[in-house]
């Protein structure tokens, strides 16, 4: 069993930055990790994923060049650094874990956090 707890969300002006953290209780280094987000009235969508070692990562086209995913296996933590934030980045951001390897597909993830709200004002 893996438990995930996100933090770091909040209110920021457009162009600003936030760093989300997700602390994991469980065999963290065995899992690939991901971030998804869900805006009001929209489906949950892929944001970023990283493999167990941190050697491979991928971001959605909508955030590429602005967001970076990373992990620290010694701290059982995965991060999402978000720069140049836009109002359209406003959403609840979810941390997730999978034993299948880094993947963009939501159905492949086994464990989910409760989410953290990110609001970007214009």
C-alpha positions as CSV (number, residue, x, y, z in Angstrom):
1,X,0.0,0.0,0.0
2,X,1.3,3.5,-0.9
3,X,-0.1,6.7,0.7
4,X,0.5,10.0,-1.0
5,X,0.2,13.5,0.5
6,X,0.5,16.6,-1.7
7,X,1.4,20.0,-0.5
8,X,2.6,23.4,-2.0
9,X,-0.5,24.5,-3.7
10,X,-1.9,28.0,-3.4
11,X,-2.8,31.3,-5.1
12,X,-0.3,32.9,-7.4
13,X,-0.3,35.6,-10.0
14,X,0.2,34.8,-13.7
15,X,3.9,34.5,-14.4
16,X,4.7,33.3,-10.9
17,X,6.0,30.0,-9.7
18,X,5.0,27.2,-7.3
19,X,6.6,24.0,-6.3
20,X,4.4,21.1,-5.4
21,X,5.6,18.2,-3.2
22,X,4.3,14.8,-2.7
23,X,5.5,12.7,0.2
24,X,5.0,9.0,-0.1
25,X,4.6,6.4,2.6
26,X,5.5,3.0,1.2
27,X,8.1,1.5,-1.1
28,X,8.6,4.8,-3.0
29,X,11.7,3.8,-5.1
30,X,9.7,0.9,-6.6
31,X,7.2,3.2,-8.2
32,X,7.1,5.5,-11.1
33,X,5.3,8.8,-10.1
34,X,3.1,11.1,-11.9
35,X,1.2,14.4,-11.6
36,X,-2.3,14.9,-13.1
37,X,-4.6,17.9,-12.8
38,X,-8.3,18.5,-13.0
39,X,-9.9,21.9,-13.6
40,X,-13.5,22.7,-12.8
41,X,-15.8,21.1,-15.3
42,X,-13.0,19.3,-17.1
43,X,-11.6,15.8,-17.1
44,X,-8.5,14.9,-15.2
45,X,-5.5,15.3,-17.4
46,X,-1.8,14.2,-17.5
47,X,0.8,16.7,-16.5
48,X,4.1,14.9,-15.9
49,X,5.6,11.5,-15.1
50,X,9.0,10.2,-13.9
51,X,10.4,6.7,-13.7
52,X,11.6,5.1,-10.4
53,X,15.2,6.3,-10.7
54,X,14.5,9.8,-12.0
55,X,16.4,9.1,-15.2
56,X,13.4,9.4,-17.5
57,X,10.6,12.0,-17.4
58,X,7.9,13.4,-19.6
59,X,5.7,16.4,-19.5
60,X,2.5,17.2,-21.3
61,X,2.9,19.6,-24.3
62,X,0.8,22.2,-22.5
63,X,3.3,22.5,-19.7
64,X,6.6,21.6,-21.5
65,X,9.3,24.1,-20.9
66,X,7.5,25.5,-17.8
67,X,7.0,22.6,-15.5
68,X,9.7,20.1,-14.3
69,X,9.1,16.9,-12.4
70,X,11.8,15.5,-10.2
71,X,12.1,13.1,-7.3
72,X,14.3,12.4,-4.2
73,X,14.2,8.8,-3.3
74,X,16.0,9.4,0.0
75,X,13.1,11.6,1.0
76,X,10.3,9.6,-0.6
77,X,9.2,12.7,-2.3
78,X,8.3,13.8,-5.9
79,X,8.2,17.4,-6.9
80,X,6.5,19.5,-9.6
81,X,8.3,22.8,-10.2
82,X,5.8,25.1,-12.0
83,X,7.2,28.3,-13.6
84,X,5.6,30.9,-15.8
85,X,2.1,29.9,-14.5
86,X,-0.9,30.8,-16.5
87,X,-4.6,31.1,-15.5
88,X,-5.3,28.0,-17.5
89,X,-3.0,26.1,-15.1
90,X,-5.6,26.6,-12.4
91,X,-6.7,23.1,-11.2
92,X,-6.5,20.6,-8.4
93,X,-3.2,18.8,-8.8
94,X,-2.9,15.1,-7.9
95,X,0.1,13.0,-7.2
96,X,0.0,9.4,-8.3
97,X,2.1,6.2,-8.3
98,X,2.4,3.2,-10.5
99,X,4.3,0.0,-10.5
100,X,4.1,-0.2,-14.3
101,X,6.8,2.3,-15.2
102,X,6.4,6.0,-16.2
103,X,3.2,6.4,-18.2
104,X,0.9,9.2,-19.4
105,X,-2.2,7.1,-19.0
106,X,-4.3,7.7,-15.9
107,X,-5.7,4.1,-15.9
108,X,-2.2,2.8,-15.3
109,X,-1.8,4.5,-12.0
110,X,-2.5,2.5,-8.8
111,X,-2.4,5.1,-6.0
112,X,-3.6,8.7,-5.7
113,X,-3.3,11.5,-3.3
114,X,-6.1,13.8,-2.2
115,X,-4.9,16.7,-4.4
116,X,-3.8,20.2,-3.8
117,X,-5.4,23.3,-5.3
118,X,-3.4,25.6,-7.5
119,X,-5.1,28.9,-8.5
120,X,-3.4,31.3,-10.9
121,X,-4.9,34.8,-11.1
122,X,-4.6,37.0,-14.2
